[in-house]
Amino acid sequence: MIRVFFAILAINMALVLTSHAQELSGPRYDEAKEAEIAVKAKKRLYPGGRDEEELKVQSQLTTPVRKLAPQAEVKEESSEE
């Protein structure tokens, strides 16, 4: 029984070490993705970029009418002594 435990423990340790080794190898450089980001940045194809209209000053906006719930009457209890 103890041999089975140690065998499972050894397999788990090997799997953990290989997964950590892959993480420590560093991030992968994706050349196609980097090129796409560079093209988007060059053409300014993002919100607020060259393909967007210029910002305009708006006239004064109307103030919305606020609908308030009716206030409940608070009854003060008189203390009769």
C-alpha positions in Angstrom: 0.0 0.0 0.0 2.8 2.4 0.8 4.5 1.6 -2.5 1.3 2.6 -4.4 1.2 5.9 -2.4 4.8 6.7 -3.3 4.3 5.8 -6.9 1.3 8.1 -7.2 3.3 10.8 -5.3 6.2 10.4 -7.8 3.9 10.7 -10.8 2.3 13.8 -9.4 5.6 15.5 -8.7 6.8 14.7 -12.2 3.6 16.3 -13.7 3.9 19.3 -11.5 7.6 19.9 -12.4 6.9 19.6 -16.1 4.0 22.1 -16.0 6.2 24.6 -14.0 9.0 24.2 -16.5 6.7 25.1 -19.3 5.5 28.2 -17.4 9.1 29.3 -16.6 10.2 29.0 -20.3 8.6 32.5 -20.8 5.8 33.9 -23.0 5.7 32.9 -26.6 6.2 35.6 -29.2 3.5 35.6 -31.8 4.8 37.4 -34.8 1.5 37.5 -36.7 -0.3 39.0 -33.7 2.4 41.6 -33.2 2.2 42.6 -36.9 -1.6 42.9 -36.7 -1.3 45.2 -33.6 1.3 47.3 -35.4 -0.9 47.7 -38.5 -3.9 48.8 -36.3 -1.7 51.3 -34.5 -0.4 52.7 -37.7 -3.8 53.1 -39.3 -5.3 54.2 -35.9 -8.2 51.7 -36.2 -9.3 51.9 -32.6 -11.9 54.0 -30.8 -11.0 57.7 -31.1 -8.6 56.9 -34.0 -8.4 58.5 -37.4 -11.5 56.7 -38.7 -13.7 58.3 -36.1 -15.5 61.7 -36.5 -14.2 64.7 -34.7 -15.7 65.5 -31.3 -18.5 68.1 -31.3 -19.6 70.5 -28.6 -23.2 69.7 -27.7 -25.7 72.4 -26.7 -26.9 72.4 -23.2 -28.7 69.2 -22.4 -32.2 69.3 -20.9 -32.4 68.4 -17.3 -34.5 65.2 -16.8 -37.6 65.4 -14.6 -37.0 63.3 -11.6 -39.9 61.4 -10.4 -39.8 61.0 -6.7 -41.8 58.4 -4.7 -44.4 60.0 -2.4 -43.1 60.4 1.1 -44.8 58.2 3.7 -46.1 60.1 6.6 -44.2 59.5 9.8 -46.5 59.3 12.8 -45.0 60.4 16.0 -46.2 58.3 18.8 -47.1 60.3 21.8 -46.1 58.9 25.1 -49.0 58.8 27.5 -47.9 58.6 31.0 
